[in-house]
């Protein structure tokens, strides 16, 4: 069974702990989420150098900078209303469906 996570693909998140937390650009958009491992890849965060052989995608080969995954416990969702990090809650909407909301402002997260 897969874990329930508060972070989804497309969310704007901030890095709150770890090596990537100290920089000024410590927030970005979630590119993908691995629910089995509890990790996410965030745009521009946790960049690593990957050595690649020449192939169809990279004819020159060489060293390529790309994002590595980061554990979701080190990420916090950005509140769409205030722009600050917030915890995420779940509640039933009027249609009886479960929706995510920001605990700081009460704003629904799409």
Helices and strands as residue ranges (DSSP letters): E 12-15, G 19-21, E 27-34, E 39-42, E 47-52, E 62-67, E 70-71, G 72-74, E 75-78, E 85-86, E 88-92, E 98-102, E 108-109
